């Protein structure tokens, strides 16, 4: 059977985020073909896309990199004696096929039978998901640090995310479809991996999300993504922690990001303090020191100094409107209903 190499690469790349990257059981590190769909499952998330191929079984994840390196415009595929034979241009590869019976999930799902309202991916929801995802640590293992909390509250939806040093919150209007989906739930936690897929498909025509107490589904024709939720029944007291960081604020200097780039050339924490209507930033290490100063409008005495991780500070400061300094850390707000706190370092 012949197929466009570009089309085949696109199908495998679509499913790649659902290939397990750690603690990989064989079944979780393979793409699966059943004659109608190509899919992958990493133990929590399934991604599937329709594809018409006369190949059935599990294909190792190395096939995608191989396809990217060959130079033919088309690909010929056949399966013989438990192997997938692929030829393209001057290249030929044989990949072991796992029997389809080893696939440990079924990618098909009838969205009409869910009984859940489709949630439109409007601009405010997408922006909020993207903004709070700044508090993401890929090495985290605690449930509260693995995804975005959705907390419906009256007419608003609060979104929270946290890692070891930061908490981010944004509030958006509560869509009726989200309210109906979470009617009997205090909150749910959507994995960051699923949030990344929402952002990936945000511009797809008709893309929508379905939420239940067990799973989240993204449908962006023709792709279907199904993810389990993070089990975290006890929601951290985010608002109390955020309030403890509140401090008088100043406008964030327009060129703060550029200043942080310069300071971060010296390894070590960045010191931040307001004195005599000037925001002072400095970084010192092994005899080297760099400083930046920003004159402030109005009366700002401050005098409180905090040390901050430059990697985190560069990540969270961009695009913020106001900042406040406490000895325990940094308080950032805006635009809109956005709040970010960042703990200081020693």
N, C-alpha and C positions, 0 to 999 in steps of 0.2 A: 504494500500500500504506500502511496506517495502523498506527502503533505508538505506545505511550505515550512522551511526551517524557521523562519521568523514567527509563524503562527504557533509552531510547536514550542519554541523557546518561551513565547509569551504565556502559553498555558502552564508550563512548568514553573515559570517565574511567579505567576499568580498564586500558585499553591505553596511555593517555597516557605513563606512565613509560618506554615503549619508543619514544617519538618522539624523534628526534635533536634535540639542542638546540644543537650546535656542528658546524661544518664539514658542513652538511647537504646531502647529495645529495638530489635531488628525491624519489627513491624512499624515502628514510629519514625524510622529513618528512610522510608520508602514512599515513592509516589505510587498511587494505585489506579489502574485502568480497568474498567469493567465493560468496555464496548460502547458506553454512552458518556461517561464522565471521567475526568482526571481529578484526583483528590489527594489530600494528605491530612494526617492527624498526628499531633504531637502529645497527645494525652489530655489536652484541655480544649484545643481549638481545631475545628475541621474547616478546610477550605476546599470547595469543589467548583469545577467549571465544566460545561459540556464540551465534549470532543468526540468526533466520529473516527475511531480507530479500531481496526480488527485485531486488537491486542488485549489480552486479559491477564492481569496479575500485578505483582508489585515490582517496581523498578527502583534500583538504588539511586540515592540522591545525587551521585556523581554524574548521572546522565546529563544534567543541566549544564554543568561546566564543560563537559565534552562537546555538547551541541554548540556552545558559544565559541569554541575554538576551531571547529571545522568551517570550511569556506563555501560549501555548496548552497545554492538558493533553495533547493528542495531536499527532502529527506525520504528515503525508502525504508520501510519498516516491515519486519516479518518475525514471527515467533516460531522457533523450531527446537524441539527437545529441551524445553524448559529454559530457553535463552531468547532474549530479544536482540535481533540483529538489526543494526542501523547503519546505513551507508549514506554519505553525503559528499559530493565532490570527489576528492581523491581518498577520502577517509572512510574507514569501516570500523565499527565497534560491536562487540557482543557483550550483553549485560544479562546476568542471571535474573530470572523471573521467579518471584515467590508466588505460590499458588494463591488464588484469590480468597480461598477459605481462611487464610491467615489474617485477612483484613479484620480489624477488631471494631469496626463501626460501619454504619450505613450512611452515606452522605446525603441521601434523599430525604427531604422533609416537605410536607404539604403545608405551605404557609396559610392557606385558607382554613385548615383544620385546627390551627393554633388557638383560635378564639381570642387573639390579641390584636389591638389596633396598631397599624403601622405608624411609626414615629418619624416625622419628616426631619431631615437633617438640615435645619435652617442655620443661617450664618452665625447667630448668637450662640447656639449650642456647640457648633463646630469650634468656634473661637474659644469658648470656655474650656472644652475638652483639651484643646491644644495648649492653652495657657496653664492649666493646672498640672499638665503632664511634665512641666519643668521640674516638679518635685518627684523625680523618678530616679531610683538607684537600681541599675541592672543586676547588682549583686545581692539585693535585699531578699530575705526569706520570710520575714514576719508578714502574716496576711494583710495587716493594715498598710503595708508599704508596697503592695503588689498591684494596686490599681486605683481607679478613681471612684470615690464615694459619690453616689447620687442620693441626695436627701431632700425629698419634697417637703415644703413648708409653706402652708397657706397658698398664696398665688405665685410663689417663687420656687426655683429649684437651686439648691446649694450644691456645688461641686467642690470636693476636697481631694487633695493628694498630699502625701508626706513621705519623707525619707529621714535619714538620721539627723539632718541638720535643718530641714526646712518644712514648712507647711504652706500650701497654697490654697486659696479659696476664691471662687468666683460665683456670683449669683446671677441667674438669668430668669426670665419669665417662665413659668411652668406651663408647658403645653398640656392641653386636656388629655392627649393620648398618653403622655407620660404619667399624668395623675391617675388615669384609669388603669394603666399597667401596674403601677405601684400602690394600688388602692389599699391593700392590706399589709404593706411592708413599710417598716420604719426607714430602711435604707437598703441599697444594694451596692456591691463593689464590682465594677467592671474591670477586667484585667487590662493592663497597659497595652498588651499585644493586640487586644481587640480594639482599643481606642486608636491605635496606630492604623488599623485597617479602616476604621471609620474615616479618619483623616485622609487616607490614601484614596478612598472612593467618594470623597465629599462632592466632587463635581460631576459624578455620574448621574445621568438623567433618571429621575425616579428612585434614586437610592433611598432606602429607609431601614429602620431598625425596629426589631420586636424585642420586648423585655418581659421576662417572667421571673418567678422566684428561684428558678434553677439555671436559666441560660439567657444568653443574648444572641440575637440573630441579625446579621446584616445581609440585606439582599440588594445587590447592585448588578442588575441584569447584564450578563448571564451568570455572574458569580454569586455563590452563597457561602456565607461564613457563619459557623455556629461555634459558640464559645460557652464553656461553663463559667459561672461566676466565682469570685473569691469568697470563701466562707469566712466571714468576720462578723459575728452576731453582735459583738460589743463595739459600738462606734466610739473611737477616741473622743475626748472632750476638746475638739478642735477650737471651738469659739472661745473657751476659757483660756486656752494657751495663747491664742492670737491676742486676746485682750490684755494679757500680761506683758505683751511686747509693745503695746501702743505707746506712742511718744509724740511730742510736738513735731510737726513735719515741715520740711522745706521742699521747694520744687527740685526735682532731679535735674542737675545740669545737663544741657543738651549734648555736650561732648564727654559725658562721664564714661561711656563705653570705650572711647579712644584713650582716655586717661588710664583706664584699667588695663588696656592692652599694653601700654607703656610700662606701667608698674609691674605687671606680671612677668616682665623679662628678668626680674630679680626674684629668685625663689624665696618663699616665705609668706606669712600672712600679711594682709594689707591692714594698716591702722587707719581708722577713720575717726575724726573728731571735729566738732564745730567750736570755734573760738573767735570772739570779736568779729562776728559777721563774716567769717570765712570758713568754708568747708575744707579741711586739710586731709589729704590722703598721703600715706607714706608706706614704703616697703623697704626693709633693711635685712641684709643677710651677708655674713662673712665679710664684713667691712665695706660692702657696697650699700648705697642708699639712693632711693629715688623718691621724689615728692611731687605732688600736684596740689594746686590751690584753686578754689572757686569762690570769688566774692559773692556774697548773698545780699539780696534786697530786704530791707527791714531790720528789725532788731532780733538777733539770734546769738545768745551767749553760749549755750550748750555746756561745754566743758567735760562731757562724758566721752570717753574713748572706748572703742571696741575694735577687736582684731577679727578679721574675717578671712575665710578661705577664698583666695582669688579666683579659683576655678568656678566655685559656686556663685560668687558675686558677679562675675562676668555673665554667667548664664541667666541670672534672675533680674539683673538691673536694667537690661535693655528694654526700652518701651515703657518703663514705669513712669508715673507722674510725680509722686511725692515720696520722700523718705524721712524716717525718724530714727534716732540713735538712742539705744539703751546700752547699759553695760553688759547685758545678757545677749544682745544681738541687734539686728536691723529690722526695721518695720517699713514695708513698701506698699504703696497703694496706687490704684488707677492704672489704666483708664477704666471707666465704668465701675462696676461692682467687683473689683479685683483687689485682693489682699495677699501679700506674701510676707512671711517672717523667716528670718534666717538666724540661727544661733551662732554666737561668736565662738572663736577657737582660742586656745591658750597660746 
